[in-house]
Amino acid sequence: MEAVSADADAARAREAIERFPPGVAGLDARTKLLLIVVASTVCLACRGEVTVLVVLAAVVALVAAGGHASIGLRCALAYVVLNLVIALTAAFHVPGLSALLLVLGFTLLKFVPVVALAWWFASSVRTGELVTALGRMRLPKTVTIPVAVMVRYLPTLGQEYACIRDTMRMRGIEASFPASLLHPLRATEFVLVPILMRCLKVADELAASAVSRGIESRASRTSVRDVRLRVRDGVAAAVLAAFVVGVLAVDAGPAGQVVVWRISL
């Protein structure tokens, strides 16, 4: 009886691993990459801030439907804070600094939806599935390997930063962002230097992990999950095409000239 129960548990565990999540969360890695490329192109091509707001709202809804609502909320909050900073900078008219922050700030605003999508992509796509999907697109390994390492590298680096921050707090050192601005030399010593050292270490560890998993093998790569384009991916592509046409139409009209929260004195 125990053997039968163990086999049943193993079968259920394997089924849970092989089964793709339902809905948006189960989109293929190639579809998610298409979303990132199209969103970045639209955000860079649009003229007004209303268009970026529409794209951001759609991205937040998409990410929330994909099971990562916190990512969308954080990026939306970052958008609001950055826009307020730009508005206050324009209101005070600081010579030199205002123009620099306005140009830099409006450029960063356009990338907030792209950052949200990239964050969701890195959090929801497994490295093996990504390599398999890119391999089926007949892409060379000079492309698939750097992309896979980059997707795995960034979340790992974020975890390393969280560990460094926890270590600083255990030693009674303030690790908040305002404290880093007030004490830049101390932040360089306690944060930047350990991060750089860990960057080198993590890069070596990821390279060794990839080699041990046969990433250099010339054989056809397999995956535990059935990586293929499904009906949901076709529906997502059709909805994306319609959304892009609608956004570009809005951007070409009077609404494309509107700048939200702009302070003019």
C-alpha positions as CSV (number, residue, x, y, z in Angstrom):
1,M,0.0,0.0,0.0
2,E,2.8,2.4,0.8
3,A,4.5,1.7,-2.5
4,V,1.2,2.4,-4.4
5,S,0.7,5.6,-2.4
6,A,4.2,6.7,-3.2
7,D,3.7,6.1,-6.9
8,A,0.4,8.0,-6.9
9,D,2.1,10.9,-5.1
10,A,5.0,10.9,-7.6
11,A,2.5,10.8,-10.5
12,R,0.6,13.8,-9.1
13,A,3.8,15.7,-8.5
14,R,5.0,15.0,-12.1
15,E,1.6,16.1,-13.5
16,A,1.8,19.3,-11.5
17,I,5.3,20.0,-12.9
18,E,4.4,19.2,-16.5
19,R,1.1,21.1,-16.5
20,F,1.2,24.7,-17.7
21,P,-0.6,27.3,-15.5
22,P,-4.0,28.3,-16.9
23,G,-4.7,31.6,-18.6
24,V,-2.1,34.4,-19.1
25,A,0.3,32.8,-16.7
26,G,0.7,29.8,-19.1
27,L,1.7,31.9,-22.2
28,D,4.7,30.6,-24.1
29,A,8.1,32.3,-23.5
30,R,8.1,33.4,-27.1
31,T,4.8,35.2,-26.7
32,K,6.0,37.0,-23.6
33,L,9.1,38.1,-25.4
34,L,6.9,39.4,-28.2
35,L,5.0,41.4,-25.6
36,I,8.2,43.0,-24.3
37,V,9.4,43.9,-27.8
38,V,6.1,45.4,-29.0
39,A,5.6,47.3,-25.7
40,S,9.0,48.8,-25.8
41,T,8.5,49.8,-29.5
42,V,5.2,51.4,-28.8
43,C,6.4,53.3,-25.7
44,L,9.4,54.7,-27.6
45,A,7.4,55.6,-30.7
46,C,4.5,57.3,-28.8
47,R,4.5,61.1,-28.4
48,G,2.3,61.8,-25.4
49,E,2.1,60.5,-21.9
50,V,-1.5,59.4,-22.1
51,T,-0.4,56.7,-24.5
52,V,2.2,55.5,-22.0
53,L,-0.4,55.5,-19.2
54,V,-2.7,53.3,-21.4
55,V,0.1,50.9,-22.0
56,L,1.0,50.9,-18.3
57,A,-2.6,50.2,-17.3
58,A,-2.8,47.3,-19.7
59,V,0.6,45.9,-18.5
60,V,-0.5,46.1,-14.9
61,A,-3.7,44.2,-15.7
62,L,-1.7,41.6,-17.7
63,V,0.9,41.1,-15.0
64,A,-1.8,40.8,-12.3
65,A,-3.7,38.2,-14.4
66,G,-0.4,36.4,-14.7
67,G,-0.2,36.0,-11.0
68,H,2.3,38.7,-10.2
69,A,0.1,41.6,-9.1
70,S,2.8,43.0,-6.8
71,I,5.1,43.6,-9.7
72,G,2.5,45.7,-11.5
73,L,1.6,47.7,-8.4
74,R,5.3,48.4,-7.7
75,C,5.9,49.6,-11.2
76,A,2.7,51.7,-11.2
77,L,3.9,53.3,-7.9
78,A,7.3,54.0,-9.4
79,Y,5.6,55.7,-12.3
80,V,3.6,58.0,-10.0
81,V,6.6,58.9,-7.9
82,L,8.8,59.6,-10.9
83,N,6.1,61.7,-12.5
84,L,5.7,63.7,-9.3
85,V,9.5,64.3,-9.2
86,I,9.4,65.5,-12.8
87,A,6.5,67.9,-12.0
88,L,8.2,69.3,-9.0
89,T,11.4,69.8,-10.8
90,A,9.6,71.6,-13.6
91,A,7.9,73.8,-11.0
92,F,11.0,75.0,-9.3
93,H,13.0,75.7,-12.5
94,V,16.5,74.8,-11.2
95,P,19.0,76.0,-13.8
96,G,20.6,73.0,-15.6
97,L,19.2,70.4,-13.2
98,S,15.6,70.9,-14.3
99,A,16.3,70.3,-18.0
100,L,18.4,67.3,-17.2
101,L,15.8,65.7,-14.9
102,L,13.0,66.4,-17.4
103,V,14.7,64.7,-20.3
104,L,15.9,61.8,-18.2
105,G,12.7,61.5,-16.3
106,F,10.4,61.4,-19.4
107,T,12.7,58.8,-21.0
108,L,12.5,56.7,-17.9
109,L,8.7,57.0,-17.8
110,K,8.5,55.4,-21.2
111,F,10.4,52.4,-19.9
112,V,8.3,51.7,-16.8
113,P,5.8,49.4,-18.7
114,V,8.7,47.6,-20.3
115,V,10.4,47.1,-16.9
116,A,7.2,45.6,-15.5
117,L,6.9,43.1,-18.4
118,A,10.6,42.2,-18.2
119,W,10.3,41.7,-14.4
120,W,7.2,39.5,-15.0
121,F,9.0,37.5,-17.7
122,A,12.0,36.8,-15.5
123,S,9.8,35.8,-12.6
124,S,7.5,33.5,-14.5
125,V,9.6,31.8,-17.2
126,R,11.9,28.9,-16.4
127,T,15.3,28.9,-17.9
128,G,14.9,25.4,-19.4
129,E,11.6,26.4,-21.1
130,L,13.2,29.6,-22.4
131,V,16.2,27.8,-23.9
132,T,13.9,25.1,-25.5
133,A,11.5,27.8,-26.9
134,L,14.3,29.8,-28.4
135,G,16.0,26.7,-29.8
136,R,12.8,25.8,-31.6
137,M,13.0,29.2,-33.3
138,R,16.3,28.0,-34.9
139,L,18.2,30.7,-33.1
140,P,21.9,30.1,-32.6
141,K,23.3,29.3,-29.2
142,T,25.2,32.6,-29.3
143,V,21.8,34.2,-28.8
144,T,19.9,31.7,-26.6
145,I,22.7,31.2,-24.0
146,P,23.2,34.9,-23.2
147,V,19.5,35.5,-23.0
148,A,19.0,32.5,-20.7
149,V,21.9,33.6,-18.4
150,M,20.6,37.2,-18.3
151,V,17.1,36.1,-17.3
152,R,18.5,33.9,-14.5
153,Y,21.2,36.4,-13.5
154,L,19.1,39.4,-12.7
155,P,16.8,37.7,-10.1
156,T,19.8,36.1,-8.5
157,L,21.5,39.4,-8.2
158,G,18.4,40.9,-6.5
159,Q,18.5,38.1,-4.0
160,E,22.2,38.8,-3.3
161,Y,21.3,42.5,-2.7
162,A,18.6,41.5,-0.2
163,C,21.1,39.3,1.7
164,I,23.6,42.2,1.8
165,R,20.9,44.5,3.1
166,D,19.8,42.0,5.8
167,T,23.5,41.7,6.9
168,M,23.8,45.4,7.2
169,R,20.7,45.6,9.4
170,M,22.0,42.8,11.6
171,R,25.1,44.9,12.2
172,G,23.1,48.0,13.0
173,I,23.8,49.8,9.7
174,E,21.0,51.7,8.0
175,A,20.4,50.2,4.5
176,S,17.6,52.3,3.2
177,F,17.8,54.4,0.0
178,P,17.7,57.8,1.8
179,A,20.5,56.7,4.0
180,S,22.6,55.7,1.0
181,L,22.0,59.2,-0.5
182,L,23.0,60.9,2.8
183,H,26.1,58.7,3.1
184,P,27.3,57.9,-0.4
185,L,30.8,56.7,0.7
186,R,29.4,54.4,3.3
187,A,26.9,53.0,0.7
188,T,29.8,52.4,-1.7
189,E,31.8,50.5,0.9
190,F,28.9,48.4,2.4
191,V,26.7,47.9,-0.7
192,L,28.5,48.5,-4.0
193,V,31.7,46.7,-3.2
194,P,29.9,43.5,-2.0
195,I,27.5,43.6,-5.0
196,L,30.4,43.8,-7.4
197,M,32.2,40.9,-5.7
198,R,29.0,38.8,-5.8
199,C,28.4,39.7,-9.5
200,L,31.7,38.0,-10.3
201,K,30.9,35.0,-8.1
202,V,27.3,34.6,-9.4
203,A,28.5,34.8,-13.0
204,D,30.9,31.9,-12.4
205,E,28.2,29.9,-10.5
206,L,25.6,30.3,-13.3
207,A,28.1,29.4,-16.0
208,A,29.1,26.2,-14.1
209,S,25.4,25.4,-13.6
210,A,24.6,25.9,-17.3
211,V,27.5,23.7,-18.4
212,S,26.6,20.9,-15.9
213,R,23.1,20.9,-17.4
214,G,24.4,20.3,-20.9
215,I,23.8,23.8,-22.4
216,E,26.8,23.2,-24.7
217,S,25.5,19.9,-26.0
218,R,24.8,19.7,-29.7
219,A,21.9,17.3,-29.2
220,S,18.3,18.4,-29.5
221,R,17.1,19.9,-26.2
222,T,14.1,18.4,-24.4
223,S,11.9,19.8,-21.7
224,V,9.8,18.4,-18.9
225,R,6.9,20.6,-20.0
226,D,5.4,20.5,-23.4
227,V,6.8,23.8,-24.8
228,R,4.8,24.8,-27.8
229,L,2.5,27.6,-29.1
230,R,-1.1,27.1,-28.0
231,V,-4.4,28.6,-28.8
232,R,-4.0,31.1,-26.0
233,D,-0.8,32.4,-27.6
234,G,-2.6,33.0,-30.9
235,V,-5.4,34.8,-29.0
236,A,-2.8,36.9,-27.1
237,A,-1.1,37.9,-30.4
238,A,-4.4,38.9,-31.9
239,V,-5.4,41.0,-28.9
240,L,-1.9,42.6,-28.9
241,A,-2.3,43.6,-32.5
242,A,-5.7,45.2,-31.9
243,F,-4.4,46.9,-28.8
244,V,-1.4,48.4,-30.7
245,V,-3.6,49.7,-33.5
246,G,-5.9,51.4,-30.9
247,V,-3.0,52.9,-28.9
248,L,-1.3,54.3,-32.0
249,A,-4.7,55.8,-33.1
250,V,-5.0,57.5,-29.7
251,D,-1.5,58.7,-29.8
252,A,-2.0,60.3,-33.3
253,G,-5.0,62.3,-32.0
254,P,-5.2,65.2,-29.6
255,A,-4.8,62.9,-26.6
256,G,-1.3,62.1,-27.8
257,Q,-0.2,65.7,-26.9
258,V,-1.4,65.6,-23.3
259,V,1.2,65.5,-20.5
260,V,-0.3,64.3,-17.2
261,W,0.5,66.1,-13.9
262,R,2.4,68.8,-15.7
263,I,3.0,71.9,-13.6
264,S,3.3,75.1,-15.6
265,L,3.9,78.3,-13.8
